[in-house]
Amino acid sequence: MKLKNIYTVRLINVEAVSAFSKEKAGKPTWLCVLQKDVQWSAYAVLPDLTEVDRFDLDIIFDDDFRSTNSLNAGDVFDIDFSIADERIGIQKVEVIGIRKDRPLNHLENR
């Protein structure tokens, strides 16, 4: 079984995501982790963001991401939510935990 880093993140500005559609909650979606010179595709199953301020994030090319980044609990970075809901846009998240686990994308679990 393949294991990879799964990042648990907390939204900094919870009010900004109040427009997130409850119909999209619990469904898989793509997000973009933004950095100065690169964007990283990420996979998440977003909860009802009006009820919970944290979720798990699976960066698709995590080995490449980790080779160029040192990301630890407490670090803050930007995520573009536009694919999930363009009204949310770019938001800051704080890493509250990193664990080794199965990929969130079931296609990577083969």
DSSP file (Angstrom, degrees, kcal/mol; ACC not computed):
  #  RESIDUE AA STRUCTURE BP1 BP2  ACC     N-H-->O    O-->H-N    N-H-->O    O-->H-N    TCO  KAPPA ALPHA  PHI   PSI    X-CA   Y-CA   Z-CA
    1    1 A M              0   0    0      0, 0.0     2,-0.3     0, 0.0   108,-0.1   0.000 360.0 360.0 360.0 129.2    0.0    0.0    0.0
    2    2 A K        -     0   0    0    106,-0.2     2,-0.4   107,-0.1   106,-0.0  -0.573 360.0-166.3 -75.9 130.8    1.4    3.4   -1.0
    3    3 A L        +     0   0    0     -2,-0.3     2,-0.3    99,-0.2    99,-0.2  -0.918  12.4 165.8-116.5 147.0    1.7    6.0    1.7
    4    4 A K  E     -A  101   0A   0     97,-2.7    97,-2.4    -2,-0.4     2,-0.3  -0.922  44.3 -72.3-147.9 173.5    2.3    9.7    1.3
    5    5 A N  E     -A  100   0A   0     -2,-0.3     2,-0.5    95,-0.2    54,-0.4  -0.561  40.3-167.9 -73.3 128.5    2.1   12.9    3.2
    6    6 A I  E     -A   99   0A   0     93,-2.9    93,-2.2    -2,-0.3     2,-0.5  -0.986  11.0-149.6-115.9 125.8   -1.4   14.1    4.0
    7    7 A Y  E     -AB  98  57A   0     50,-2.7    50,-2.8    -2,-0.5     2,-0.6  -0.840   3.1-153.2-101.4 124.7   -1.6   17.7    5.3
    8    8 A T  E     -AB  97  56A   0     89,-3.0    88,-3.0    -2,-0.5    89,-1.4  -0.876  25.4-174.3 -93.9 123.0   -4.3   18.7    7.7
    9    9 A V  E     -AB  95  55A   0     46,-2.8    46,-2.0    -2,-0.6     2,-0.4  -0.858  19.1-146.5-122.4 153.7   -4.8   22.4    7.2
   10   10 A R  E     -AB  94  54A   0     84,-2.6    84,-2.7    -2,-0.3    44,-0.2  -0.964  24.5-119.6-118.5 133.3   -6.9   25.1    9.0
   11   11 A L  E     -A   93   0A   0     42,-3.3     3,-0.3    -2,-0.4    82,-0.2  -0.521  15.2-156.9 -70.0 134.7   -8.5   28.0    7.2
   12   12 A I  S    S+     0   0    0     80,-2.3     2,-0.8     1,-0.3    -1,-0.1   0.914  88.0  38.4 -77.4 -45.3   -7.3   31.4    8.5
   13   13 A N    >   +     0   0    0     79,-0.5     3,-0.9     1,-0.2     4,-0.5  -0.774  65.7 174.0-111.0  86.0  -10.3   33.4    7.3
   14   14 A V  G >  S+     0   0    0     -2,-0.8     3,-1.2    -3,-0.3    -1,-0.2   0.828  75.3  63.4 -63.5 -33.2  -13.3   31.2    7.9
   15   15 A E  G >  S+     0   0    0      1,-0.3     3,-1.6     2,-0.2    -1,-0.2   0.830  92.8  64.3 -61.9 -31.1  -15.7   34.0    6.9
   16   16 A A  G <  S+     0   0    0     -3,-0.9     3,-0.4     1,-0.3    -1,-0.3   0.764 101.8  49.1 -65.5 -24.5  -14.3   34.1    3.4
   17   17 A V  G X  S+     0   0    0     -3,-1.2     3,-2.1    -4,-0.5    -1,-0.3   0.293  76.0 104.7 -98.9  11.0  -15.5   30.5    2.7
   18   18 A S  T <  S+     0   0    0     -3,-1.6    -1,-0.2     1,-0.3    -2,-0.1   0.735  75.1  62.2 -63.4 -19.6  -19.1   31.1    3.9
   19   19 A A  T 3  S+     0   0    0     -3,-0.4    -1,-0.3    -4,-0.2    -2,-0.1   0.562  74.3 123.0 -80.8  -7.6  -20.1   31.2    0.3
   20   20 A F  S <  S-     0   0    0     -3,-2.1     2,-0.2     1,-0.1    30,-0.1  -0.343  71.4-113.0 -60.0 128.4  -19.0   27.6   -0.2
   21   21 A S    >   -     0   0    0      1,-0.2     3,-1.4    -2,-0.1     4,-0.5  -0.426  11.8-146.0 -67.8 127.2  -21.9   25.5   -1.5
   22   22 A K  G >  S+     0   0    0      1,-0.3     3,-0.8    -2,-0.2    -1,-0.2   0.770  98.9  66.8 -63.2 -24.8  -23.1   22.9    1.0
   23   23 A E  G 3  S+     0   0    0      1,-0.2    -1,-0.3     3,-0.0    -2,-0.1   0.761  98.8  51.8 -66.9 -23.9  -24.0   20.7   -2.0
   24   24 A K  G X  S+     0   0    0     -3,-1.4     3,-1.7     2,-0.1    -1,-0.2   0.589  83.8 113.7 -87.5 -11.5  -20.2   20.4   -2.7
   25   25 A A  T <  S+     0   0    0     -3,-0.8    23,-0.1    -4,-0.5    -3,-0.0  -0.355  80.5  17.5 -63.3 137.3  -19.3   19.4    0.8
   26   26 A G  T 3  S+     0   0    0     20,-3.8    -1,-0.2     1,-0.3    -2,-0.1   0.417  99.7 114.2  83.1  -1.7  -18.0   15.8    1.1
   27   27 A K  S <  S-     0   0    0     -3,-1.7    19,-0.9    19,-0.4    -1,-0.3  -0.812  73.3-106.0-103.3 143.8  -17.2   15.6   -2.6
   28   28 A P  E     +C   45   0A   0      0, 0.0     2,-0.3     0, 0.0    17,-0.2  -0.341  45.9 172.6 -66.0 146.3  -13.7   15.3   -4.0
   29   29 A T  E     -C   44   0A   0     15,-2.8    15,-2.3    -2,-0.0     2,-0.4  -0.980  30.9-115.4-150.7 160.8  -12.2   18.4   -5.5
   30   30 A W  E     +C   43   0A   0     -2,-0.3     2,-0.3    13,-0.2    54,-0.3  -0.803  31.4 177.9 -97.8 141.4   -9.0   19.8   -7.0
   31   31 A L  E     -C   42   0A   0     11,-2.4    11,-2.5    -2,-0.4     2,-0.5  -0.870  23.3-127.5-131.4 166.8   -7.2   22.8   -5.3
   32   32 A C  E     -CD  41  80A   0     48,-1.5    48,-3.1    -2,-0.3     2,-0.6  -0.981   8.8-148.3-121.9 123.3   -4.0   24.6   -6.2
   33   33 A V  E     -CD  40  79A   0      7,-3.1     7,-2.8    -2,-0.5     2,-0.4  -0.798  26.1-146.7 -84.6 123.2   -1.3   25.2   -3.6
   34   34 A L  E     +CD  39  78A   0     44,-2.5    44,-0.7    -2,-0.6     2,-0.3  -0.771  25.0 166.0-101.9 136.3    0.4   28.5   -4.6
   35   35 A Q        -     0   0    0      3,-2.0     3,-0.3    -2,-0.4    42,-0.0  -0.853  52.1 -86.6-135.1 174.0    4.0   29.4   -4.1
   36   36 A K  S    S+     0   0    0     -2,-0.3     3,-0.1     1,-0.2    -1,-0.0   0.877 120.5   8.9 -50.6 -48.5    6.1   32.2   -5.5
   37   37 A D  S    S+     0   0    0      1,-0.1     2,-0.3    -3,-0.0    -1,-0.2   0.311 126.1  40.8-121.0   8.5    7.1   30.5   -8.7
   38   38 A V        -     0   0    0     -3,-0.3    -3,-2.0     2,-0.0     2,-0.4  -0.997  57.1-142.8-155.5 154.0    5.0   27.3   -8.9
   39   39 A Q  E     -C   34   0A   0     -2,-0.3     2,-0.5    -5,-0.2    -5,-0.2  -0.967  17.6-153.0-118.2 139.0    1.5   25.9   -8.4
   40   40 A W  E     -C   33   0A   0     -7,-2.8    -7,-3.1    -2,-0.4     2,-0.2  -0.947  15.6-127.9-114.2 128.1    1.0   22.4   -7.0
   41   41 A S  E     -C   32   0A   0     -2,-0.5    19,-2.2    -9,-0.2    20,-0.4  -0.506  32.9-175.3 -70.5 140.0   -2.1   20.4   -7.8
   42   42 A A  E     -CE  31  59A   0    -11,-2.5   -11,-2.4    17,-0.3     2,-0.4  -0.953  18.0-142.2-138.2 156.8   -3.8   19.1   -4.7
   43   43 A Y  E     +CE  30  58A   0     15,-2.7    15,-2.6    -2,-0.3     2,-0.3  -0.947  26.6 162.0-121.2 138.1   -6.7   16.9   -3.9
   44   44 A A  E     -C   29   0A   0    -15,-2.3   -15,-2.8    -2,-0.4     2,-0.6  -0.990  38.3-139.2-151.2 155.5   -9.2   17.3   -1.0
   45   45 A V  E     -C   28   0A   0     11,-0.5    11,-0.3    -2,-0.3   -20,-0.1  -0.929  36.9-147.6-113.6 100.6  -12.6   16.3    0.1
   46   46 A L        -     0   0    0    -19,-0.9   -20,-3.8    -2,-0.6   -19,-0.4  -0.484   6.0-145.9 -76.2 135.0  -13.9   19.5    1.5
   47   47 A P        -     0   0    0      0, 0.0     2,-1.1     0, 0.0   -20,-0.1  -0.169  49.0 -64.7 -80.5-176.2  -16.2   19.4    4.5
   48   48 A D    >>  -     0   0    0      1,-0.2     3,-2.1   -23,-0.1     4,-2.0  -0.655  53.1-158.1 -69.5 103.9  -19.1   21.8    5.1
   49   49 A L  T 34 S+     0   0    0     -2,-1.1    -1,-0.2     1,-0.3   -32,-0.1   0.541  86.5  64.4 -71.6  -6.2  -16.8   24.8    5.6
   50   50 A T  T 34 S+     0   0    0    -30,-0.1    -1,-0.3     1,-0.1     3,-0.1   0.628 114.2  32.8 -84.6 -13.8  -19.5   26.7    7.5
   51   51 A E  T <4 S+     0   0    0     -3,-2.1     2,-0.4     1,-0.3    -2,-0.2   0.731 124.1  35.4-107.4 -33.0  -19.2   24.0   10.2
   52   52 A V     <  -     0   0    0     -4,-2.0    -1,-0.3     1,-0.1   -42,-0.0  -0.970  54.1-161.7-130.3 138.7  -15.5   23.0   10.2
   53   53 A D  S    S+     0   0    0     -2,-0.4   -42,-3.3    -3,-0.1     2,-0.3   0.314  71.2  63.4-102.5   8.5  -12.5   25.1    9.5
   54   54 A R  E     +B   10   0A   0    -44,-0.2     2,-0.3    39,-0.1   -44,-0.2  -0.936  51.0 164.1-135.1 155.7  -10.0   22.3    8.7
   55   55 A F  E     -B    9   0A   0    -46,-2.0   -46,-2.8    -2,-0.3     2,-0.3  -0.969  37.8 -95.5-159.0 167.3   -9.6   19.6    6.1
   56   56 A D  E     -B    8   0A   0    -11,-0.3   -11,-0.5    -2,-0.3     2,-0.4  -0.710  32.3-160.0 -93.6 143.4   -7.0   17.2    4.7
   57   57 A L  E     -B    7   0A   0    -50,-2.8   -50,-2.7    -2,-0.3     2,-0.6  -0.985   6.9-163.4-128.2 131.9   -5.0   18.0    1.6
   58   58 A D  E     -E   43   0A   0    -15,-2.6   -15,-2.7    -2,-0.4     2,-0.5  -0.940  13.2-149.4-117.8 105.5   -3.1   15.6   -0.6
   59   59 A I  E >   -E   42   0A   0     -2,-0.6     3,-1.0   -54,-0.4   -17,-0.3  -0.664  12.7-141.7 -78.9 123.4   -0.5   17.3   -2.8
   60   60 A I  T 3  S+     0   0    0    -19,-2.2     2,-0.8    -2,-0.5     3,-0.2   0.894  95.9  33.0 -59.4 -50.7   -0.4   15.2   -6.0
   61   61 A F  T 3> S+     0   0    0    -20,-0.4     4,-2.5     1,-0.2    -1,-0.3  -0.487  76.8 155.7-101.7  61.7    3.4   15.4   -6.7
   62   62 A D  H <>  +     0   0    0     -3,-1.0     4,-3.3    -2,-0.8     5,-0.2   0.834  65.9  57.3 -62.7 -36.4    4.3   15.4   -3.0
   63   63 A D  H  > S+     0   0    0     -3,-0.2     4,-1.4     2,-0.2    -1,-0.2   0.931 112.4  42.0 -60.8 -44.3    7.8   14.0   -3.4
   64   64 A D  H  > S+     0   0    0     -3,-0.3     4,-0.9     2,-0.2    -2,-0.2   0.907 114.5  52.2 -66.6 -41.7    8.7   16.8   -5.8
   65   65 A F  H >X S+     0   0    0     -4,-2.5     3,-0.9     1,-0.2     4,-0.9   0.938 111.1  46.4 -58.3 -48.7    6.9   19.3   -3.6
   66   66 A R  H 3< S+     0   0    0     -4,-3.3    -1,-0.2     1,-0.2    -2,-0.2   0.779 105.0  61.3 -68.3 -26.5    8.8   18.1   -0.5
   67   67 A S  H 3< S+     0   0    0     -4,-1.4    -1,-0.2    -5,-0.2    -2,-0.2   0.738 116.6  31.1 -72.9 -19.3   12.1   18.2   -2.4
   68   68 A T  H << S+     0   0    0     -3,-0.9     2,-0.4    -4,-0.9    -1,-0.2   0.440 120.4  53.0-113.6  -2.9   11.8   21.9   -3.0
   69   69 A N     <  -     0   0    0     -4,-0.9     2,-0.7    -5,-0.1    -1,-0.1  -0.978  58.5-150.8-136.9 145.5    9.8   22.9    0.2
   70   70 A S        +     0   0    0     -2,-0.4     2,-0.5    -3,-0.1    -4,-0.1  -0.896  29.7 176.0-112.6  98.5   10.2   22.6    3.9
   71   71 A L        +     0   0    0     -2,-0.7     2,-0.3    -5,-0.1    -2,-0.1  -0.913   3.5 165.5-111.7 125.5    6.6   22.5    5.2
   72   72 A N    >   -     0   0    0     -2,-0.5     3,-2.2     1,-0.1    23,-0.3  -0.847  47.0 -69.9-132.6 166.2    5.9   21.9    8.8
   73   73 A A  T 3  S+     0   0    0     -2,-0.3    23,-0.2     1,-0.3     3,-0.1  -0.333 120.5  31.7 -55.3 135.7    3.1   22.3   11.3
   74   74 A G  T 3  S+     0   0    0     21,-3.6    -1,-0.3     1,-0.4    22,-0.1   0.143  88.1 126.9  98.7 -18.3    2.4   26.0   11.9
   75   75 A D    <   -     0   0    0     -3,-2.2    20,-2.9    20,-0.1     2,-0.4  -0.415  48.0-146.7 -72.5 149.8    3.5   27.1    8.4
   76   76 A V  E     + F   0  94A   0     18,-0.2     2,-0.3    -3,-0.1    18,-0.2  -0.945  24.5 160.7-118.9 137.6    1.0   29.2    6.4
   77   77 A F  E     - F   0  93A   0     16,-2.2    16,-2.8    -2,-0.4     2,-0.3  -0.942  36.6 -97.8-148.1 170.7    0.5   29.1    2.6
   78   78 A D  E     -DF  34  92A   0    -44,-0.7   -44,-2.5    -2,-0.3     2,-0.4  -0.708  27.0-168.8 -96.3 141.4   -2.0   30.1    0.0
   79   79 A I  E     -DF  33  91A   0     12,-2.9    12,-2.9    -2,-0.3     2,-0.7  -0.996  17.5-139.1-125.8 134.8   -4.5   27.8   -1.6
   80   80 A D  E     -DF  32  90A   0    -48,-3.1   -48,-1.5    -2,-0.4     3,-0.4  -0.849  18.1-178.7 -93.3 115.0   -6.6   28.7   -4.7
   81   81 A F    >>  +     0   0    0      8,-3.1     4,-3.1    -2,-0.7     3,-0.6   0.319  49.9 111.3 -91.6   5.8  -10.1   27.4   -4.2
   82   82 A S  T 34 S+     0   0    0      1,-0.3     4,-0.3     2,-0.2    -1,-0.2   0.792  73.4  54.4 -57.5 -32.0  -11.3   28.7   -7.6
   83   83 A I  T 34 S+     0   0    0     -3,-0.4    -1,-0.3     2,-0.2     3,-0.2   0.918 115.7  39.1 -67.3 -40.9  -11.7   25.2   -9.0
   84   84 A A  T <4 S-     0   0    0     -3,-0.6     2,-0.2   -54,-0.3    -2,-0.2   0.906 144.8 -12.5 -73.2 -43.0  -14.0   24.2   -6.1
   85   85 A D    >X  -     0   0    0     -4,-3.1     3,-2.0     4,-0.1     4,-1.0  -0.747  56.5-153.2-163.5 107.9  -15.8   27.5   -6.0
   86   86 A E  T 34 S+     0   0    0     -4,-0.3    -4,-0.2     1,-0.3    -3,-0.1   0.707  93.1  67.9 -62.0 -19.8  -14.6   30.6   -7.8
   87   87 A R  T 34 S+     0   0    0      1,-0.2    -1,-0.3    -6,-0.1    -5,-0.1   0.750  98.2  52.5 -70.4 -22.0  -16.3   32.9   -5.2
   88   88 A I  T <4 S+     0   0    0     -3,-2.0    -2,-0.2    -7,-0.2    -1,-0.2   0.896  83.0 168.7 -81.2 -41.9  -13.8   31.7   -2.5
   89   89 A G     <  -     0   0    0     -4,-1.0    -8,-3.1    -8,-0.1     2,-0.4  -0.362  50.5  -3.6  69.3-142.9  -10.7   32.5   -4.5
   90   90 A I  E    S+ F   0  80A   0    -10,-0.3     2,-0.3    -9,-0.1   -10,-0.2  -0.747  70.1 176.0 -93.2 129.7   -7.3   32.4   -2.8
   91   91 A Q  E     - F   0  79A   0    -12,-2.9   -12,-2.9    -2,-0.4     2,-0.3  -0.955  28.8-118.7-133.0 150.6   -7.2   31.8    0.9
   92   92 A K  E     - F   0  78A   0     -2,-0.3   -80,-2.3   -14,-0.2   -79,-0.5  -0.696  30.6-173.3 -86.7 139.6   -4.5   31.3    3.5
   93   93 A V  E     -AF  11  77A   0    -16,-2.8   -16,-2.2    -2,-0.3     2,-0.4  -0.954  15.8-139.8-130.0 152.4   -4.3   28.0    5.4
   94   94 A E  E     -AF  10  76A   0    -84,-2.7   -84,-2.6    -2,-0.3     2,-0.5  -0.936  21.0-124.0-112.0 134.0   -2.2   26.9    8.3
   95   95 A V  E     +A    9   0A   0    -20,-2.9   -21,-3.6    -2,-0.4   -86,-0.2  -0.648  32.9 171.1 -74.5 122.4   -0.7   23.4    8.5
   96   96 A I  E     +     0   0A   0    -88,-3.0     2,-0.3    -2,-0.5   -87,-0.2   0.507  64.1   2.2-109.7  -8.4   -1.8   21.9   11.8
   97   97 A G  E     -A    8   0A   0    -89,-1.4   -89,-3.0   -25,-0.1     2,-0.4  -0.928  50.2-158.2-172.5 150.0   -0.6   18.4   11.1
   98   98 A I  E     +A    7   0A   0     -2,-0.3     2,-0.3   -91,-0.2   -91,-0.2  -0.998  23.9 167.8-133.1 128.9    1.3   16.1    8.7
   99   99 A R  E     -A    6   0A   0    -93,-2.2   -93,-2.9    -2,-0.4     2,-0.5  -0.956  38.2-113.3-138.0 157.5    0.8   12.4    8.7
  100  100 A K  E     +A    5   0A   0     -2,-0.3     2,-0.3   -95,-0.2   -95,-0.2  -0.812  57.2 137.5 -87.8 127.4    1.7    9.4    6.5
  101  101 A D  E     -A    4   0A   0    -97,-2.4   -97,-2.7    -2,-0.5     3,-0.1  -0.940  57.6 -67.0-158.0 173.9   -1.5    7.9    5.1
  102  102 A R        -     0   0    0     -2,-0.3   -99,-0.2   -99,-0.2     7,-0.1  -0.414  66.6 -90.7 -66.6 147.7   -3.1    6.5    2.0
  103  103 A P        -     0   0    0      0, 0.0    -1,-0.1     0, 0.0     6,-0.1  -0.268  25.6-134.1 -58.1 146.3   -3.6    9.0   -0.8
  104  104 A L  S    S+     0   0    0    -61,-0.1     2,-0.8    -3,-0.1   -60,-0.1   0.812  91.4  80.7 -71.2 -30.0   -7.0   10.7   -0.7
  105  105 A N  S >  S-     0   0    0      1,-0.2     3,-2.0   -62,-0.1     4,-0.4  -0.696  76.0-150.9 -79.4 112.3   -7.4   10.1   -4.5
  106  106 A H  G >  S+     0   0    0     -2,-0.8     3,-1.1     1,-0.3    -1,-0.2   0.736  91.5  67.3 -59.6 -23.3   -8.6    6.5   -4.7
  107  107 A L  G >  S+     0   0    0      1,-0.3     3,-0.7     2,-0.2    -1,-0.3   0.772  96.7  54.5 -68.2 -24.9   -6.9    6.2   -8.2
  108  108 A E  G <  S+     0   0    0     -3,-2.0    -1,-0.3     1,-0.2    -2,-0.2   0.569  93.4  72.8 -82.1  -8.7   -3.5    6.5   -6.5
  109  109 A N  G <         0   0    0     -3,-1.1    -1,-0.2    -4,-0.4    -2,-0.2   0.336 360.0 360.0 -87.4   7.3   -4.4    3.6   -4.1
  110  110 A R    <         0   0    0     -3,-0.7    -1,-0.2  -109,-0.1    -2,-0.1   0.469 360.0 360.0 -81.4 360.0   -4.0    1.0   -6.9
